[in-house]
């Protein structure tokens, strides 16, 4: 089960180069239900995600590089490319700040995973976070993969 909030970020008040990061590309084989392939640095995974916003079921299955490359030719819409920075926050939480490349740039979204719905519901984000878009379908990556920019 994945419990997360998502925020728009207009500008980051510090250097992102001070934080660990990962290069990600992902594409969608299906968007209802969500079936996604992802390259995370040199790891490859097939993911199923249920419907939902704050709370969603998520199942991950490892892929070989060859399987990923084969499935990549079958995605619908754009291949999303982004760099994810891991930024520590208070209470042991981590912001996953996605900085999108290509025609989705300069979009930046911060996601925070929580151990419980209660923690997610009572969370106060840092001042550099913008609008809470947790409940906006528009900012699901599966929707971004299909948008015309």
VENNOR-V457553 format. One record per pair of residues at least 6 apart in sequence whose C-alpha atoms are under 7 Angstrom apart, sorted by the first residue. I is the first residue (numbers start at 0). J is the second residue. If there is no record, write none. Layout:
i-><I	I>
j-><J	J>
//
This chain:
i-><0	0	0	0	1	1	1	1	2	2	2	2	2	2	2	3	3	3	3	3	3	3	4	4	4	4	4	4	5	5	5	5	5	5	5	6	6	6	6	6	6	6	6	6	7	7	7	7	7	7	7	7	8	8	8	8	8	8	9	9	11	12	18	18	18	19	19	20	20	20	20	21	21	21	21	21	22	22	22	22	22	23	23	23	23	23	23	23	24	24	24	24	24	24	24	25	25	25	25	25	25	25	26	26	26	26	26	26	26	26	27	27	27	27	27	27	28	28	28	28	28	30	32	32	32	33	33	33	34	34	34	35	35	35	36	36	36	36	37	37	37	38	43	43	43	43	43	44	44	44	44	45	45	45	45	46	46	46	46	47	47	47	48	48	48	48	49	49	49	52	52	53	76	76	77	77	78	79	80	80	81	81	81	81	82	82	82	83	83	83	83	84	84	84	85	85	85	85	86	86	86	87	87	88	93	94	94	94	95	95	95	96	96	96	96	97	97	97	98	98	98	99	99	99	102	113	132	137>
j-><54	55	56	57	54	55	56	57	53	54	55	112	113	115	116	53	54	110	111	112	113	119	53	110	111	112	119	133	108	109	110	111	131	132	133	108	109	110	128	129	130	131	132	133	107	108	109	128	129	130	131	132	107	108	109	127	128	129	107	129	127	127	84	85	86	84	85	82	83	84	85	39	40	82	83	84	39	40	81	82	83	37	38	39	40	80	81	82	37	38	39	78	79	80	81	35	36	37	38	78	79	80	35	36	37	71	74	77	78	79	34	35	36	74	75	141	34	35	73	74	75	141	48	49	50	47	48	49	46	47	48	45	46	47	44	45	46	67	43	44	45	44	61	62	63	64	67	59	60	61	62	59	60	61	62	57	58	59	60	57	58	59	55	56	57	58	55	56	57	133	134	133	144	145	144	145	144	144	99	100	97	98	99	100	97	98	99	95	96	97	98	95	96	97	93	94	95	96	93	94	95	93	94	94	111	109	110	111	109	110	111	107	108	109	110	107	108	109	106	107	108	105	106	107	148	119	138	143>
//
